[in-house]
Amino acid sequence: MRRSPQAIGFLTARQRKLAWLGFMLVACQAPVAAKVLPDASWLFSIVVALTVATVIMADDSMRRRPAAE
């Protein structure tokens, strides 16, 4: 049985690794900033982390889709 080729996502392997690294750094930094900062500016870190996570999920979804023939 022959497997169909997988579609390529819009992120390269290096960009994908950097996106994961950025997501992890920002996700870990947000709770620390929430404890240290008196205002709510740490919420920006949450928004950035969610945006990066959305890009990673979109790329993953595109990679799992079968390639068009």
C-alpha positions in Angstrom: 0.0 0.0 0.0 1.4 3.3 -1.0 1.2 6.3 1.3 0.2 9.6 -0.1 2.8 12.4 0.2 2.3 14.9 3.0 1.8 18.5 2.4 4.4 20.9 3.5 3.5 23.6 6.1 4.3 27.2 5.7 7.0 27.2 8.3 10.4 25.7 7.7 11.9 23.3 10.3 14.1 26.0 11.7 11.2 28.5 12.0 9.0 25.8 13.6 11.7 25.2 16.3 12.1 28.9 16.9 8.3 29.3 17.2 8.2 26.6 19.8 11.1 28.1 21.7 9.5 31.5 21.6 6.2 30.1 22.8 7.8 28.3 25.7 9.8 31.4 26.7 6.8 33.7 26.6 4.5 31.2 28.3 7.0 30.8 31.2 7.7 34.6 31.4 4.0 35.6 31.8 3.4 34.2 35.3 6.7 35.6 36.5 5.8 39.1 35.1 2.4 38.9 36.7 3.9 38.4 40.1 6.6 41.2 39.7 4.7 43.9 37.8 2.1 46.0 39.5 0.1 46.7 36.4 -1.6 44.4 33.8 1.1 44.7 31.1 1.9 41.0 31.5 -1.3 40.3 29.6 0.6 41.2 26.4 2.8 38.2 27.0 -0.3 36.0 27.1 -1.5 37.5 23.8 1.8 36.9 22.1 2.0 33.3 23.4 -1.5 32.6 22.0 -0.7 34.1 18.7 2.5 32.0 18.3 0.5 28.9 19.4 -2.1 29.7 16.7 0.6 29.9 14.1 2.1 26.6 15.2 -1.3 24.8 15.2 -2.1 26.2 11.7 1.3 24.9 10.4 0.7 21.5 12.0 -2.8 21.3 10.5 -1.4 22.2 7.1 1.3 19.5 7.4 -1.2 16.8 8.3 -3.4 17.5 5.3 -2.8 15.2 2.3 -0.9 16.8 -0.6 -3.0 17.8 -3.6 -2.1 15.8 -6.7 
